[in-house]
Amino acid sequence: MNGLISINYDSERPTVSGRELHRALRVETRYNDWFSRMCDFGFEEDKDFYSNLSKSSGGRPSEDHELTIPMAKEICMLQRTEIGREFRKYFISIEEQWNSPEAVMSRALKYANDQLTAISKQNSELLSTVAVQNQQIAEMQPKASYYDIVLQCKNALPISVIAKDYGLSGRHLNQLLHELGVEYKQGDIWLLYIGYANKGYTCTKTHSYEGNDGNLYSRVHTYWTQKGRLFIYDLLKKAGVLPLMEREA
């Protein structure tokens, strides 16, 4: 009796294709007429079945229906045929498997794991947001001079530009600054440790972009001011790392 007809487990409860059941039961009446007659027995859409379009190798897709197992079981009994009784027994076994304590527990555990994964993702995003906000607050704390304001607003550079002065990639320079205890990575953004965050070395900027799904998203990036650029220069020089132009000299 195993595998008489394929069962769909993609929804909240198992279902079976109405057209496949129609063929399996060897009903001679045209599917649309047969299914309409079955619905006269009181089956309700969105409760006992739902409509969709069946896959087609060409031409216009045909209307199909996903039937709940209780509905499929009753339809088999209504056929009053030997094959109908055989399929009814098969659907009863599917119901028993679905409602077994092991299956119920498995679904409950999967649901709990999905919820934990979603909560974990939300917490990670919240931590990133808080970390960015803390740095932005720290950046605003010092009373900036006119010189600092000019540097922060007009000459802020991404790390990749500064890294070129040393013949490095932005990723390599970020890692070097991390090893020197200057910054750490939170999510997708590098942030300064609190001892450096209020020195006016960086500013954060938010960029909007369109995702592959067509929706508008935003991403925060850390930019280095010219003051921060000089800080990196002094820091790396003490560590024995010089810009390319000084190596050549």
Order of alpha helices (4+ residues) and beta strands (2+ residues): beta-alpha-alpha-beta-beta-alpha-alpha-alpha-alpha-alpha-alpha-beta-beta-alpha-beta-beta-alpha-alpha
